[in-house]
Amino acid sequence: MKKNIIVMLSFSALSSPAIVLTGAFTLPATVQTILTNITTTAWYILATAAIVCFVYAGILFLSAQGDPGKLETAKKAVIFGVVGVVVGILAYSIVPILKAILVP
């Protein structure tokens, strides 16, 4: 439980500057501006989460010291990180398609 809280707090601390710098908290004028702000913020959060996941997997690999069970856990962390990045990239590519259809 403590580990999950520490991971979530560090994720929040790492992603908060990215959220503020995207300008997502300004009052947008158009739908296109809203979509751009949301996708930019989501992209920064995805990038931060991917970095945290891969660093965590690297720490697991380093601390495994040849233990097959710990190595398997580290491999799963890398696989989950890659799957998360792929899903994020696919989700990010859907937004421009919807924007082209909805916004003239």
Rosetta blueprint (number, residue, H / E / L):
1 M L
2 K H
3 K H
4 N H
5 I H
6 I H
7 V H
8 M H
9 L H
10 S H
11 F H
12 S H
13 A H
14 L H
15 S H
16 S H
17 P H
18 A H
19 I H
20 V H
21 L H
22 T H
23 G L
24 A L
25 F L
26 T L
27 L L
28 P L
29 A L
30 T L
31 V H
32 Q H
33 T H
34 I H
35 L H
36 T H
37 N H
38 I H
39 T H
40 T H
41 T H
42 A H
43 W H
44 Y H
45 I H
46 L H
47 A H
48 T H
49 A H
50 A H
51 I H
52 V H
53 C H
54 F H
55 V H
56 Y H
57 A H
58 G H
59 I H
60 L H
61 F H
62 L H
63 S H
64 A H
65 Q L
66 G L
67 D L
68 P H
69 G H
70 K H
71 L H
72 E H
73 T H
74 A H
75 K H
76 K H
77 A H
78 V H
79 I H
80 F H
81 G H
82 V H
83 V H
84 G H
85 V H
86 V H
87 V H
88 G H
89 I H
90 L H
91 A H
92 Y H
93 S H
94 I H
95 V H
96 P H
97 I H
98 L H
99 K H
100 A H
101 I H
102 L H
103 V L
104 P L
